[in-house]
């Protein structure tokens, strides 16, 4: 049972690579808050509506939810790697959920304290936290699980079709008759495009990985990914998976699909490379053109 729970919590889940990926669920939460408070009117809120208007009351609390979400977004700005698609999973999403519930509960409690309808005490705060959690936890977890399963199945099917394409077009073994040299750096000899795997920017350096029979050679040069991309823009097979790495799409051996997106296997001795959410559509088009 513990292994199953651990496996579930570590299951990949869409992260927050950009503002829209965070804004959409945050607006969804605010909309749900509005619907619950305006239509269901829980916790006897109907007797305490602002100017007797349930929609005005619900709008104030929903606006508080949005403002809180915007404040929480600063965590993503300060720690972008932690929230990236390739690092995100269900466990982190659930942790994020409880953090959001705490902050939204705090915002609603403060509004109620100003309106003098909630006690400005610790017990009053805990009561509000319990009320908000009891209303939001079940629908949120339901949406989380359904979304994860749906995206996993959808992207796994697409990855399977891509892998069939790779097999039928023999992309596992690039055409050795084609030979062109790719510029790495002015101080480094050009590399045969057929052997080039990827270029990744790390700590101000460019780490270039080149296939050498069954092994992988690693070249570290004093260049940037932008310079590499600009100097080799005529190669159609170069694909920028995310902000830090460019791969040779013709060297993709296998595509893995999960709820968070896609990962590309370039070589048996290299870890798979994650495709950023904003690159996903372009990646699918490239794979369909193979």
C-alpha positions in Angstrom: 0.0 0.0 0.0 2.8 2.4 0.9 4.5 1.7 -2.4 1.3 2.4 -4.3 0.8 5.7 -2.5 4.4 6.7 -3.2 4.1 5.8 -6.8 0.8 7.8 -7.1 2.3 10.9 -5.4 5.4 10.7 -7.8 3.2 10.4 -10.9 4.0 13.2 -13.3 1.5 16.1 -13.4 1.3 19.3 -15.5 3.5 22.0 -13.8 3.6 25.7 -14.1 6.2 26.5 -16.8 4.5 29.8 -17.6 1.9 32.3 -16.3 -1.0 30.9 -18.3 -0.5 27.4 -16.9 -1.0 28.9 -13.4 -3.6 31.5 -14.3 -6.1 29.0 -15.8 -6.5 26.8 -12.7 -6.4 29.8 -10.4 -9.3 31.5 -12.4 -11.1 28.1 -12.3 -10.8 28.0 -8.5 -12.1 31.6 -8.2 -15.0 30.7 -10.5 -15.9 27.7 -8.3 -15.7 29.9 -5.2 -18.1 32.3 -6.9 -20.6 29.6 -7.9 -20.6 27.9 -4.4 -21.0 31.2 -2.5 -23.6 32.7 -4.9 -25.8 29.7 -5.5 -25.3 27.2 -2.6 -24.7 29.9 0.0 -23.0 27.6 2.6 -22.2 28.4 6.2 -25.3 30.6 6.6 -23.7 33.2 4.4 -27.1 34.2 3.0 -27.9 36.0 6.2 -24.7 38.0 5.8 -24.7 39.0 2.1 -23.2 42.4 1.2 -26.1 44.7 0.6 -28.3 41.6 0.6 -26.9 40.6 -2.8 -25.4 37.0 -3.0 -23.7 37.7 -6.3 -21.9 40.8 -5.0 -20.8 38.9 -1.9 -19.5 36.0 -4.1 -17.7 38.4 -6.3 -15.8 40.0 -3.4 -14.6 36.6 -2.1 -13.8 35.4 -5.6 -11.7 38.6 -6.2 -9.9 37.9 -2.9 -9.1 34.4 -4.2 -7.7 35.9 -7.4 -5.6 38.4 -5.6 -4.2 35.7 -3.3 -3.4 33.5 -6.3 -1.4 36.4 -7.9 0.5 36.9 -4.6 1.2 33.1 -4.6 2.6 33.3 -8.1 5.7 35.1 -6.8 6.8 31.6 -5.6 6.9 30.4 -9.2 8.9 33.5 -10.2 11.5 33.0 -7.5 11.7 29.2 -7.8 10.9 28.4 -11.5 12.8 25.1 -11.6 10.8 23.7 -8.7 7.5 24.3 -10.6 8.7 23.1 -14.0 6.7 20.4 -15.9 9.6 17.9 -15.8 9.9 18.3 -12.0 6.2 18.5 -11.1 4.1 15.5 -9.8 0.8 14.8 -8.0 2.4 15.0 -4.6 3.6 18.5 -5.2 0.2 19.4 -6.7 -1.5 18.3 -3.5 1.0 20.2 -1.4 0.3 23.2 -3.6 -3.5 22.7 -3.1 -3.3 22.7 0.7 -1.1 25.8 0.5 -3.7 27.5 -1.7 -6.5 26.5 0.6 -4.6 28.0 3.6 -4.0 31.3 1.8 -7.5 31.5 0.4 -8.9 30.8 3.8 -6.8 33.5 5.2 -8.0 36.0 2.6 -11.7 35.1 3.2 -11.2 35.2 7.0 -9.6 38.7 6.8 -12.5 39.9 4.6 -15.0 38.6 7.2 -13.0 40.2 10.1 -13.2 43.5 8.3 -17.0 42.9 7.8 -17.2 42.0 11.5 -18.8 38.6 10.8 -15.9 36.4 11.8 -14.0 36.3 15.1 -10.5 37.9 14.9 -9.1 35.0 17.0 -7.1 31.8 16.3 -10.2 29.7 16.7 -12.1 31.9 14.3 -9.3 31.4 11.7 -9.2 27.6 12.2 -13.0 27.5 11.8 -12.7 29.3 8.5 -9.9 27.1 7.3 -12.0 24.0 8.1 -15.0 25.4 6.3 -13.1 26.3 3.1 -11.2 23.0 3.1 -14.4 20.9 3.6 -16.0 22.7 0.6 -13.1 22.7 -1.8 -11.0 19.6 -1.1 -13.2 16.9 -2.7 -14.0 18.7 -6.0 -10.4 19.8 -6.4 -9.0 16.3 -5.8 -11.6 14.9 -8.2 -10.7 17.3 -10.9 -7.0 16.6 -10.3 -7.3 12.8 -10.6 -9.6 12.9 -13.6 -7.4 15.5 -15.4 -4.2 13.4 -14.7 -5.7 10.2 -16.0 -7.2 11.9 -19.1 -3.9 13.7 -20.0 -1.9 10.5 -19.3 -4.0 8.4 -21.7 -4.2 11.2 -24.3 -0.5 11.8 -24.4 0.5 8.1 -24.1 -1.6 7.4 -27.3 0.0 10.3 -29.1 3.5 9.1 -28.0 2.7 5.6 -29.2 1.7 7.0 -32.7 5.0 9.0 -32.7 7.0 5.9 -31.9 5.3 4.0 -34.7 6.2 6.8 -37.0 9.8 6.7 -35.8 10.0 2.9 -36.4 8.4 3.1 -39.9 10.7 5.9 -41.0 13.7 4.3 -39.4 14.6 7.4 -37.4 16.5 5.3 -35.0 19.3 5.1 -37.5 19.8 8.5 -39.2 20.8 8.4 -42.9 24.5 8.1 -42.9 24.7 9.3 -46.5 23.7 12.7 -45.3 26.7 14.5 -43.8 26.9 18.1 -42.7 28.9 19.8 -40.0 27.3 21.7 -37.2 29.1 24.7 -35.7 29.7 24.4 -31.9 32.2 27.1 -31.1 34.9 29.0 -33.0 37.5 27.2 -30.9 36.0 23.7 -31.4 36.0 21.6 -34.6 32.6 21.3 -36.2 30.6 18.2 -35.5 28.9 15.8 -37.9 25.2 16.5 -37.7 24.5 12.7 -37.8 26.3 12.3 -34.5 25.1 15.4 -32.7 22.6 14.7 -30.0 22.0 17.8 -27.9 23.3 21.1 -26.7 22.4 22.3 -23.2 23.2 25.5 -21.4 24.5 25.0 -17.9 26.0 27.5 -15.5 27.1 29.8 -18.3 28.6 27.1 -20.5 27.3 25.0 -23.4 27.4 21.3 -22.9 27.3 19.5 -26.3 26.6 15.7 -26.4 27.8 13.7 -29.4 27.2 10.0 -30.2 30.4 8.0 -30.5 29.4 4.4 -31.4 27.8 3.1 -28.2 29.2 5.9 -26.1 28.5 9.7 -25.7 31.2 12.3 -25.9 30.6 15.5 -24.0 32.1 18.9 -25.1 32.0 21.9 -22.8 32.4 25.2 -24.6 32.3 28.9 -23.6 29.2 29.7 -25.6 25.4 30.2 -25.1 22.4 28.4 -26.4 21.2 31.5 -28.2 24.6 31.7 -30.1 24.4 28.1 -30.9 20.8 28.4 -32.1 21.6 31.4 -34.3 24.7 29.9 -35.9 22.8 26.7 -36.9 19.3 28.0 -37.7 19.5 26.4 -41.2 19.3 22.9 -39.7 15.6 22.0 -39.7 16.2 19.0 -37.5 17.2 21.1 -34.5 14.4 21.5 -32.0 14.5 23.6 -28.8 12.8 21.4 -26.2 12.9 24.1 -23.5 14.8 27.2 -22.6 18.0 25.3 -21.8 18.4 22.5 -24.4 18.3 21.9 -28.1 18.1 18.4 -29.5 18.6 16.7 -32.9 15.1 15.5 -33.7 16.5 12.9 -36.1 18.3 11.2 -33.1 15.1 10.6 -31.1 14.9 6.9 -30.3 11.7 6.9 -28.3 9.0 9.3 -27.1 7.4 8.9 -23.6 4.0 10.4 -23.0 2.6 11.3 -19.5 0.2 13.7 -17.9 2.9 16.4 -17.8 3.8 16.2 -21.5 6.5 14.3 -23.5 10.1 13.1 -22.8 12.6 12.3 -25.6 15.1 9.4 -25.4 18.2 10.4 -27.5 20.6 7.7 -26.4 20.6 4.7 -24.1 23.2 6.3 -21.8 21.4 9.7 -21.5 18.4 10.6 -19.4 15.3 11.6 -21.4 14.8 15.2 -22.3 11.5 16.9 -21.3 9.6 19.0 -23.8 8.3 22.3 -22.3 4.6 22.9 -22.4 4.9 25.9 -24.7 6.9 23.7 -27.2 4.5 20.8 -27.2 2.4 21.8 -30.2 5.5 22.5 -32.3 7.0 19.2 -31.3 3.9 17.3 -32.3 3.9 19.0 -35.7 7.6 18.1 -36.2 6.9 14.5 -35.3 3.9 14.3 -37.6 6.1 15.6 -40.5 8.5 12.7 -40.0 
